[in-house]
């Protein structure tokens, strides 16, 4: 008889080990319910297609600059944490953006991280984030993941700001952060300046901050960068993604020194890699090439808009970005038809009731624009 059997009283049985819960049960018990109910950010497969669904700059660097960039990145000390090169990049971006006196900028791993850091910094009990809708989905997602309330104020049917509704929501909810995408995504338009001034004043009176998200600034005719200096509660958020560095993931947030100093406290110390910083510095040194590319895309945007105006049943909305929002008679049929013809765009009809039968078309190279026009015309 072994020792265990000898120590077990007669007539009794050994206690069984507790049952191991299933993985599904473990997830239900441990992961937040709201996260379980969410959908992950969807990225469409694009292999073999003309990719015009994500507002990317379609141009690569010329071969000579590709080689120079490769040599430059090869010399980076990737065995060291980023340090001085982040400071160099901040200085270069400040000069490139013409950062006003009395303001400072901080770096982010894309503007998505900066949106999240703003939520972290402003996460006081009962805090609310407000933005027009339809708009960039990360404002709402970041708010909810960080435990803040989100208030979306619908645009008008013409995708303009609803001034009375915005001002009423600001007075009612007293948002910590109010996002103004400038121009907006996915509608691509700028808004009435007089309405924006009223919103800025109203948020200021409620002790909140206004964040102008200028992701599409290379294609826009207006900016709040210089006007920001006169409003200590206004921040400007930008990214180098539309500049031409979507793969580098580099964003920057600008505002009054005292404001950025506070938000910077919640930033991870090495959030921008030394390779990303070096690639961004290289791009800024060759900003003339990216300026040339942006000029081509603005011209293609106008050519696309002109072609859309000739298509029966198609409504193309004004654009100050590298995308055009269109409403067609049957968006699912048009999307599927274009994809079958090798052109991938974004079907956004399900994102908000105001976007019924809408597609978002990214502006591409001249050849891609021709393919897009032909594919849409054949798919209506």
Buried (B, 14 or more C-beta within 10 A) or exposed (E): EEEEEEEEEEEEEEEEEEEEEEEEEEEEEEEEEEEEEEEEEEEEEEEEBBBBBBBBBBBEBEEEBEEBBEEBBEEBEEEEEBEEBBEBBBEBBBEBBEBBEEBBBBBBBBBBBBBBBBBBBBBEEEBBBBBBBBBBEBBBBBBBBBEBBBBBBBBEEEBBBBBEBBBEBBEEBBBBBBBBBBBBBBBBBBBEEEBBEBBBBBBBEBEBBBBBBBBBBBBBEBBBBEBBBEBBBBBBBBBBBBBBBBEBBBBBBBBBEEBBEEBBEBBEEEBBBBBBBBBBBBBBBBEEBBEEBBEBBBEBBEBBBEBBEEBEEBEBBBBBBBBBBBBBEBBEEBBEBBBEBEBBBBBBBEBBEBBEBBBBBBBBBEEBBBBBBBBBBEBB
